C-alpha cells in the first residue's frame, strides 16, 4: 500500500511517531517543523517495498544524545554526507531510504533526508517503535550485519565502520558521538529493497500516521476509556503523578537514565508504577506486571491529550496511562528476548496485549 503525506498530514504524523516513541525517541516537534519547511506545498509518498523493486535502500537516522540537537544544530549536510560515504565504501549508490526506527524523531528524519536527496522512502523500519540500542535493530536480531555503515556529524567529520558486530558498532558510535558533540547521522549500507524489508517492520510509518489521525479525532472531554479505545489501546489509569524517581546506571561505559513514575488512579485508587529508561518499559498495577515492552506505554496529558516524554513527566501531572499494541514483528519468543523487560535488566516476563 502506498501512502501519500501532505502538509495537512504532518501534525498527525508527528503525534503518531511520538506515540510510537513510548515516551522516548527525542524531540519530534523540532523535526516536524523542519519537515514542514522542507515539504511546503509538496507531498511525500511512503512506498511499499514492492513499488520500488530495484531500489538499494539505506536505513538512516540520528544516533547519540538527541537531547543535545537543539544545542548543536544540524548543518544540513549530515544526511547527504553519510549516504555518500556509505555508498562509496559499498561500491553502490543508495537509491532509497527507510527509517532506522519509526518511533520519535527518527520516524521523521528519513523524510527530511528524502526531500533533500530526492530519494524515495520505503514504509518500513528496523524497530517499529523507539528502542535505545543498535543491537535491537530487527536486522541485528535476525542475525544480519549492520556494517558497513557511515556516521556523519555537524562539524563535518565522517567515519565508516565495517567488520564489527552490533555490539562493536554500538561502542564505535558511542565513542564517535562522545567526542564530536553528542549526536550523528547513521546510514547503513545500500541493500536490495526485498532483503531490506524482509527483516524489517513493514508499514510502520503508515501506522504512525493512522495513530496520529486517530489522536486528532479524540475529544478531551471524552471518558478515559473512550480515549484508549479511540487509539486502539487499553486504559491502565487516569490520575495524578505522585512520584517521579530518576537515577543513572552504567552499561558498557555509557550511562543511561533509569527511573520510575507512580500514578494513583483517581477512581479505583490503584497504584500504577511505570519503570523507565529512555522509554516507558513496564507498568505494574498494585505491584502486578500489567504491560511491558515491546508494547507501547504512553502517558498523555489529561487536559490536552498530548504525549508526555519520559524526561518531561513531573510530579503533580494529571495523566492518562495507556497501553498500545507494539509491532507484531517482535512477538516471537526468540525476538522478545532482545526487547522484552529482561533485555533492560527487569526481572519480569513479557506482558503483552492480546493480538488483534
The 8 nearest C-alpha neighbors of each residue, nearest first, counted from 0:
[[1, 47, 2, 46, 202, 45, 50, 49],
 [2, 0, 46, 47, 45, 3, 44, 50],
 [1, 3, 45, 44, 0, 4, 205, 46],
 [4, 2, 44, 43, 45, 5, 1, 42],
 [3, 5, 43, 42, 8, 44, 2, 6],
 [6, 4, 42, 8, 7, 43, 41, 3],
 [5, 7, 8, 9, 40, 35, 39, 38],
 [6, 8, 5, 9, 10, 4, 11, 40],
 [9, 7, 5, 6, 11, 10, 4, 12],
 [10, 8, 12, 11, 6, 7, 13, 5],
 [9, 11, 13, 12, 8, 14, 7, 211],
 [10, 12, 211, 14, 212, 9, 13, 8],
 [11, 13, 208, 15, 9, 10, 14, 211],
 [14, 12, 10, 15, 16, 11, 31, 9],
 [15, 13, 17, 211, 11, 12, 16, 18],
 [16, 14, 207, 211, 12, 210, 18, 17],
 [15, 17, 102, 19, 103, 207, 18, 13],
 [18, 16, 103, 20, 14, 15, 19, 102],
 [17, 19, 15, 20, 16, 21, 14, 297],
 [20, 18, 102, 128, 16, 21, 17, 15],
 [19, 21, 102, 103, 129, 23, 17, 24],
 [22, 20, 297, 295, 296, 19, 18, 23],
 [21, 23, 308, 278, 309, 20, 279, 297],
 [24, 22, 278, 20, 277, 21, 25, 308],
 [23, 25, 103, 20, 129, 104, 102, 26],
 [26, 24, 65, 103, 104, 23, 27, 66],
 [25, 27, 28, 104, 29, 103, 24, 30],
 [28, 26, 104, 30, 29, 103, 31, 25],
 [27, 29, 31, 30, 26, 32, 13, 104],
 [30, 28, 32, 31, 27, 26, 33, 69],
 [31, 29, 33, 27, 32, 28, 34, 104],
 [30, 32, 28, 34, 29, 33, 27, 13],
 [33, 31, 35, 29, 30, 34, 28, 36],
 [32, 34, 30, 36, 31, 35, 29, 37],
 [35, 33, 31, 37, 32, 36, 111, 38],
 [34, 36, 32, 38, 33, 37, 39, 31],
 [37, 35, 33, 34, 39, 38, 32, 31],
 [38, 36, 34, 35, 39, 33, 111, 114],
 [39, 37, 35, 41, 36, 34, 40, 42],
 [40, 38, 36, 41, 37, 35, 6, 42],
 [41, 39, 38, 6, 42, 5, 35, 37],
 [42, 40, 38, 39, 5, 43, 6, 37],
 [41, 43, 5, 4, 38, 44, 3, 40],
 [44, 42, 4, 3, 45, 5, 41, 110],
 [43, 45, 3, 2, 46, 4, 42, 1],
 [46, 44, 2, 122, 120, 121, 1, 3],
 [47, 45, 121, 1, 122, 44, 120, 48],
 [46, 48, 50, 49, 0, 1, 122, 121],
 [49, 47, 50, 51, 121, 46, 192, 52],
 [48, 50, 52, 47, 51, 193, 46, 192],
 [51, 49, 47, 48, 52, 46, 1, 0],
 [50, 52, 49, 54, 53, 48, 46, 47],
 [53, 51, 49, 54, 50, 192, 48, 193],
 [52, 54, 51, 55, 191, 192, 193, 94],
 [55, 53, 94, 51, 192, 52, 95, 56],
 [54, 56, 191, 190, 189, 94, 93, 192],
 [55, 57, 95, 189, 190, 96, 192, 54],
 [56, 58, 189, 96, 187, 188, 59, 186],
 [59, 57, 97, 99, 98, 187, 96, 186],
 [60, 58, 186, 99, 98, 185, 57, 109],
 [59, 61, 105, 185, 99, 184, 108, 98],
 [60, 62, 184, 183, 185, 105, 182, 63],
 [63, 61, 183, 182, 184, 185, 60, 64],
 [62, 64, 182, 181, 65, 176, 183, 173],
 [63, 65, 66, 181, 182, 67, 62, 68],
 [64, 66, 68, 67, 25, 63, 182, 62],
 [65, 67, 64, 68, 25, 69, 26, 70],
 [68, 66, 70, 69, 65, 64, 71, 181],
 [69, 67, 71, 70, 65, 72, 66, 182],
 [68, 70, 67, 72, 71, 66, 65, 29],
 [69, 71, 67, 68, 72, 66, 180, 73],
 [72, 70, 68, 69, 67, 73, 180, 153],
 [71, 73, 68, 69, 70, 74, 153, 67],
 [74, 72, 75, 153, 71, 77, 68, 76],
 [75, 73, 153, 76, 72, 77, 154, 155],
 [76, 74, 73, 77, 78, 153, 79, 72],
 [75, 77, 79, 74, 78, 80, 73, 153],
 [76, 78, 80, 151, 79, 75, 81, 152],
 [79, 77, 81, 80, 76, 112, 82, 184],
 [78, 80, 82, 76, 81, 77, 83, 116],
 [81, 79, 77, 83, 78, 82, 76, 84],
 [80, 82, 84, 151, 78, 149, 83, 79],
 [83, 81, 79, 85, 84, 80, 186, 86],
 [82, 84, 86, 80, 81, 85, 79, 87],
 [85, 83, 81, 87, 86, 82, 80, 149],
 [84, 86, 88, 149, 82, 87, 83, 148],
 [87, 85, 92, 83, 89, 91, 84, 88],
 [88, 86, 90, 84, 85, 89, 83, 91],
 [87, 89, 85, 86, 90, 84, 147, 159],
 [90, 88, 86, 91, 87, 85, 188, 147],
 [89, 91, 87, 88, 86, 92, 85, 189],
 [92, 90, 86, 89, 93, 87, 189, 88],
 [91, 93, 86, 94, 189, 90, 55, 87],
 [92, 94, 189, 55, 95, 56, 86, 57],
 [93, 95, 55, 54, 56, 92, 118, 96],
 [96, 94, 56, 119, 118, 54, 93, 55],
 [97, 95, 57, 120, 56, 58, 121, 119],
 [96, 98, 58, 121, 120, 124, 109, 123],
 [99, 97, 124, 100, 58, 59, 109, 106],
 [98, 100, 58, 125, 59, 124, 60, 97],
 [101, 99, 126, 98, 124, 125, 102, 105],
 [100, 102, 106, 128, 127, 124, 105, 98],
 [103, 101, 20, 128, 129, 19, 16, 106],
 [104, 102, 24, 20, 17, 16, 105, 25],
 [103, 105, 27, 106, 107, 25, 24, 26],
 [106, 104, 108, 107, 60, 103, 100, 101],
 [105, 107, 101, 104, 102, 103, 16, 98],
 [108, 106, 105, 104, 110, 109, 111, 30],
 [107, 109, 105, 111, 110, 60, 106, 112],
 [110, 108, 112, 111, 98, 107, 113, 59],
 [111, 109, 113, 112, 108, 107, 114, 120],
 [110, 112, 108, 114, 109, 113, 34, 115],
 [113, 111, 109, 115, 110, 114, 116, 78],
 [112, 114, 118, 110, 116, 117, 111, 115],
 [113, 115, 117, 111, 112, 116, 110, 118],
 [114, 116, 112, 113, 117, 111, 37, 79],
 [115, 117, 113, 118, 114, 112, 79, 78],
 [118, 116, 114, 113, 115, 119, 112, 95],
 [117, 119, 113, 95, 116, 94, 120, 96],
 [120, 118, 95, 113, 96, 121, 117, 46],
 [121, 119, 96, 45, 97, 46, 95, 122],
 [120, 122, 46, 97, 123, 45, 47, 48],
 [123, 121, 202, 45, 46, 204, 47, 201],
 [124, 122, 201, 202, 200, 203, 121, 199],
 [123, 125, 98, 100, 200, 99, 199, 126],
 [124, 126, 137, 136, 199, 99, 100, 200],
 [127, 125, 100, 128, 136, 124, 137, 200],
 [126, 128, 101, 200, 326, 203, 124, 100],
 [129, 127, 102, 19, 101, 126, 20, 100],
 [130, 128, 102, 20, 24, 100, 103, 19],
 [129, 131, 132, 128, 135, 126, 278, 24],
 [130, 132, 277, 129, 133, 135, 278, 24],
 [133, 131, 135, 134, 130, 169, 136, 165],
 [132, 134, 135, 136, 169, 165, 131, 166],
 [133, 135, 165, 132, 136, 139, 166, 140],
 [136, 134, 133, 132, 137, 337, 140, 139],
 [137, 135, 125, 139, 138, 134, 133, 126],
 [136, 138, 125, 140, 139, 199, 126, 141],
 [137, 139, 141, 143, 136, 140, 198, 142],
 [138, 140, 142, 143, 136, 141, 137, 134],
 [141, 139, 137, 142, 138, 136, 135, 334],
 [140, 142, 138, 139, 143, 137, 198, 334],
 [143, 141, 139, 140, 138, 144, 137, 145],
 [142, 144, 138, 139, 141, 145, 140, 137],
 [145, 143, 146, 139, 164, 142, 138, 165],
 [144, 146, 147, 165, 143, 187, 139, 148],
 [147, 145, 148, 161, 144, 162, 160, 187],
 [146, 148, 161, 160, 188, 145, 187, 159],
 [149, 147, 187, 146, 188, 160, 186, 85],
 [148, 150, 159, 85, 186, 81, 158, 185],
 [151, 149, 185, 158, 184, 157, 81, 183],
 [150, 152, 157, 184, 81, 183, 77, 156],
 [151, 153, 183, 155, 154, 156, 77, 184],
 [154, 152, 74, 155, 73, 77, 151, 183],
 [155, 153, 152, 156, 74, 179, 151, 180],
 [156, 154, 153, 152, 157, 151, 77, 80],
 [155, 157, 152, 151, 154, 158, 153, 179],
 [158, 156, 151, 150, 155, 152, 159, 149],
 [159, 157, 150, 149, 160, 151, 156, 84],
 [158, 160, 149, 148, 150, 161, 147, 157],
 [161, 159, 148, 147, 149, 146, 158, 162],
 [160, 162, 147, 146, 163, 159, 148, 168],
 [161, 163, 146, 164, 147, 160, 144, 167],
 [164, 162, 167, 161, 168, 165, 146, 160],
 [163, 165, 167, 166, 168, 144, 162, 145],
 [166, 164, 168, 134, 167, 169, 133, 145],
 [167, 165, 169, 168, 164, 170, 134, 133],
 [168, 166, 170, 164, 163, 169, 165, 171],
 [167, 169, 171, 165, 170, 166, 172, 163],
 [170, 168, 166, 172, 167, 171, 133, 165],
 [169, 171, 173, 167, 168, 172, 174, 166],
 [172, 170, 168, 174, 169, 173, 175, 167],
 [171, 173, 175, 169, 174, 170, 168, 176],
 [174, 172, 170, 176, 171, 175, 177, 169],
 [173, 175, 171, 177, 172, 176, 170, 178],
 [174, 176, 172, 177, 173, 178, 171, 179],
 [175, 177, 181, 179, 182, 178, 173, 174],
 [178, 176, 174, 181, 175, 179, 173, 180],
 [179, 177, 176, 175, 180, 174, 181, 173],
 [180, 178, 176, 177, 181, 175, 152, 182],
 [181, 179, 176, 182, 178, 177, 71, 152],
 [180, 182, 176, 177, 64, 63, 179, 67],
 [183, 181, 63, 176, 64, 62, 180, 65],
 [184, 182, 152, 151, 62, 61, 150, 176],
 [183, 185, 61, 151, 150, 60, 62, 77],
 [184, 186, 150, 60, 59, 149, 61, 183],
 [187, 185, 59, 149, 148, 81, 58, 82],
 [186, 188, 148, 57, 58, 59, 147, 145],
 [187, 189, 148, 57, 147, 85, 190, 89],
 [190, 188, 57, 56, 55, 93, 187, 86],
 [189, 191, 55, 56, 195, 192, 188, 57],
 [192, 190, 55, 194, 193, 54, 195, 56],
 [191, 193, 195, 194, 54, 56, 55, 196],
 [192, 194, 196, 195, 191, 197, 48, 52],
 [193, 195, 197, 192, 196, 191, 190, 198],
 [196, 194, 192, 193, 197, 190, 191, 198],
 [195, 197, 199, 193, 198, 194, 192, 123],
 [196, 198, 194, 195, 199, 193, 192, 200],
 [199, 197, 196, 138, 137, 195, 141, 200],
 [200, 198, 196, 125, 124, 197, 137, 201],
 [201, 199, 124, 123, 127, 125, 328, 203],
 [200, 202, 123, 203, 199, 122, 124, 196],
 [201, 203, 122, 205, 123, 204, 206, 200],
 [202, 204, 206, 205, 201, 123, 127, 101],
 [205, 203, 207, 206, 202, 122, 208, 101],
 [204, 206, 208, 202, 207, 203, 209, 2],
 [205, 207, 203, 209, 204, 208, 210, 202],
 [208, 206, 15, 204, 210, 16, 205, 209],
 [207, 209, 12, 211, 205, 206, 210, 15],
 [208, 210, 206, 212, 211, 207, 213, 205],
 [211, 209, 15, 207, 213, 208, 212, 206],
 [212, 210, 11, 15, 214, 14, 208, 213],
 [211, 213, 215, 209, 11, 214, 210, 208],
 [212, 214, 210, 216, 211, 215, 230, 209],
 [213, 215, 211, 212, 217, 216, 210, 230],
 [214, 216, 212, 213, 217, 211, 11, 218],
 [217, 215, 213, 214, 212, 218, 229, 211],
 [218, 216, 214, 215, 226, 219, 213, 229],
 [217, 219, 221, 220, 216, 226, 215, 304],
 [218, 220, 221, 302, 217, 303, 304, 301],
 [219, 221, 218, 222, 302, 217, 223, 226],
 [222, 220, 218, 219, 225, 223, 226, 217],
 [221, 223, 225, 224, 226, 220, 219, 227],
 [222, 224, 226, 225, 227, 221, 237, 234],
 [225, 223, 227, 222, 226, 234, 228, 233],
 [226, 224, 228, 222, 227, 223, 229, 221],
 [225, 227, 229, 223, 228, 224, 222, 221],
 [228, 226, 232, 224, 230, 229, 225, 233],
 [229, 227, 231, 225, 230, 226, 232, 224],
 [228, 230, 226, 227, 231, 225, 213, 217],
 [231, 229, 227, 228, 232, 213, 210, 214],
 [232, 230, 228, 229, 227, 323, 233, 324],
 [233, 231, 323, 227, 322, 230, 228, 321],
 [232, 234, 322, 227, 321, 235, 323, 228],
 [233, 235, 321, 227, 236, 224, 320, 322],
 [236, 234, 320, 321, 233, 322, 237, 319],
 [237, 235, 320, 264, 234, 319, 238, 271],
 [238, 236, 319, 264, 318, 265, 320, 223],
 [237, 239, 264, 265, 263, 317, 318, 236],
 [238, 240, 317, 262, 316, 263, 315, 241],
 [241, 239, 262, 314, 315, 316, 261, 242],
 [240, 242, 314, 261, 262, 239, 315, 263],
 [243, 241, 261, 314, 240, 260, 244, 262],
 [242, 244, 260, 259, 314, 261, 313, 245],
 [245, 243, 258, 259, 242, 260, 246, 257],
 [244, 246, 258, 257, 259, 243, 256, 247],
 [247, 245, 257, 256, 258, 248, 244, 255],
 [248, 246, 256, 255, 257, 254, 249, 245],
 [247, 249, 255, 254, 256, 250, 257, 246],
 [248, 250, 254, 253, 252, 255, 251, 247],
 [251, 249, 253, 252, 254, 248, 255, 247],
 [252, 250, 253, 249, 254, 170, 169, 166],
 [251, 253, 250, 249, 254, 170, 173, 174],
 [254, 252, 250, 251, 249, 255, 173, 248],
 [255, 253, 249, 248, 247, 250, 256, 252],
 [256, 254, 248, 247, 257, 249, 253, 276],
 [255, 257, 247, 276, 246, 248, 277, 258],
 [258, 256, 276, 246, 275, 247, 245, 255],
 [259, 257, 245, 275, 244, 274, 246, 276],
 [258, 260, 274, 244, 273, 275, 243, 272],
 [259, 261, 243, 273, 272, 242, 244, 262],
 [262, 260, 272, 242, 271, 241, 240, 273],
 [261, 263, 240, 271, 239, 241, 270, 238],
 [264, 262, 270, 238, 268, 239, 269, 265],
 [263, 265, 238, 268, 237, 236, 269, 266],
 [264, 266, 238, 268, 237, 263, 267, 239],
 [267, 265, 264, 268, 237, 238, 269, 236],
 [266, 268, 269, 264, 265, 263, 236, 270],
 [269, 267, 264, 263, 266, 265, 270, 238],
 [268, 270, 267, 264, 263, 285, 271, 284],
 [271, 269, 263, 285, 284, 262, 268, 272],
 [270, 272, 284, 262, 283, 261, 285, 263],
 [273, 271, 261, 283, 260, 282, 270, 262],
 [272, 274, 282, 260, 259, 281, 275, 261],
 [275, 273, 259, 281, 280, 258, 279, 282],
 [276, 274, 279, 258, 280, 259, 278, 257],
 [275, 277, 257, 278, 256, 258, 279, 255],
 [276, 278, 23, 275, 256, 131, 309, 279],
 [279, 277, 23, 22, 276, 21, 275, 280],
 [278, 280, 275, 296, 22, 21, 274, 281],
 [281, 279, 292, 275, 274, 291, 278, 340],
 [282, 280, 291, 274, 273, 290, 279, 292],
 [283, 281, 273, 290, 272, 289, 288, 291],
 [282, 284, 288, 287, 272, 286, 289, 271],
 [285, 283, 271, 287, 286, 270, 289, 288],
 [286, 284, 270, 287, 269, 271, 283, 272],
 [285, 287, 283, 284, 288, 272, 271, 270],
 [286, 288, 283, 284, 285, 289, 282, 271],
 [289, 287, 283, 282, 290, 284, 286, 350],
 [288, 290, 283, 282, 350, 287, 284, 291],
 [291, 289, 350, 282, 351, 281, 288, 322],
 [292, 290, 281, 350, 280, 349, 294, 293],
 [293, 291, 294, 280, 339, 340, 295, 281],
 [292, 294, 325, 339, 338, 291, 295, 329],
 [295, 293, 325, 292, 324, 291, 323, 351],
 [294, 296, 323, 21, 325, 322, 324, 297],
 [295, 297, 322, 21, 279, 321, 323, 294],
 [298, 296, 321, 21, 320, 322, 295, 22],
 [297, 299, 320, 307, 319, 306, 318, 321],
 [300, 298, 306, 304, 319, 305, 318, 307],
 [299, 301, 304, 318, 305, 303, 302, 317],
 [302, 300, 318, 304, 317, 319, 303, 299],
 [301, 303, 300, 304, 219, 317, 318, 305],
 [302, 304, 305, 300, 301, 219, 299, 306],
 [305, 303, 300, 299, 301, 302, 306, 219],
 [304, 306, 299, 303, 300, 307, 14, 301],
 [307, 305, 299, 298, 300, 304, 308, 18],
 [306, 308, 298, 299, 312, 311, 22, 305],
 [309, 307, 22, 311, 310, 23, 312, 306],
 [310, 308, 22, 311, 312, 278, 23, 307],
 [309, 311, 308, 312, 22, 277, 23, 307],
 [312, 310, 308, 309, 307, 313, 22, 306],
 [313, 311, 309, 310, 307, 308, 314, 316],
 [314, 312, 316, 315, 311, 243, 240, 242],
 [315, 313, 240, 241, 242, 316, 243, 312],
 [314, 316, 240, 239, 241, 313, 317, 242],
 [317, 315, 240, 314, 239, 313, 318, 312],
 [318, 316, 239, 301, 238, 300, 315, 240],
 [319, 317, 301, 300, 299, 238, 237, 316],
 [318, 320, 237, 299, 298, 301, 236, 321],
 [321, 319, 298, 236, 235, 297, 234, 237],
 [322, 320, 234, 297, 235, 233, 296, 319],
 [321, 323, 296, 233, 232, 295, 297, 234],
 [324, 322, 232, 295, 294, 325, 296, 233],
 [325, 323, 294, 295, 352, 232, 326, 322],
 [324, 326, 294, 293, 295, 327, 323, 128],
 [327, 325, 328, 127, 329, 324, 200, 294],
 [326, 328, 329, 330, 325, 354, 324, 200],
 [329, 327, 326, 330, 200, 331, 199, 334],
 [330, 328, 327, 334, 335, 331, 326, 293],
 [331, 329, 327, 328, 335, 332, 334, 326],
 [330, 332, 334, 333, 329, 335, 328, 327],
 [333, 331, 335, 334, 330, 336, 329, 337],
 [334, 332, 331, 335, 336, 337, 330, 329],
 [335, 333, 336, 331, 332, 329, 337, 140],
 [336, 334, 332, 339, 338, 337, 333, 329],
 [335, 337, 334, 333, 339, 338, 342, 332],
 [338, 336, 335, 342, 334, 339, 135, 140],
 [339, 337, 335, 342, 336, 293, 340, 292],
 [340, 338, 335, 292, 341, 342, 349, 336],
 [339, 341, 345, 342, 343, 347, 292, 349],
 [340, 342, 345, 344, 343, 339, 346, 347],
 [343, 341, 340, 337, 339, 338, 344, 336],
 [344, 342, 341, 340, 345, 339, 338, 276],
 [343, 345, 341, 342, 346, 340, 347, 339],
 [346, 344, 341, 340, 343, 347, 342, 281],
 [347, 345, 341, 344, 348, 340, 343, 342],
 [346, 348, 345, 340, 341, 349, 288, 350],
 [347, 349, 350, 340, 346, 341, 339, 291],
 [350, 348, 339, 291, 351, 340, 347, 292],
 [351, 349, 290, 291, 289, 348, 352, 288],
 [352, 350, 290, 349, 294, 291, 353, 324],
 [351, 353, 324, 354, 350, 290, 294, 323],
 [352, 354, 355, 351, 324, 350, 232, 233],
 [353, 355, 352, 324, 327, 351, 330, 325],
 [354, 353, 324, 352, 231, 327, 232, 325]]
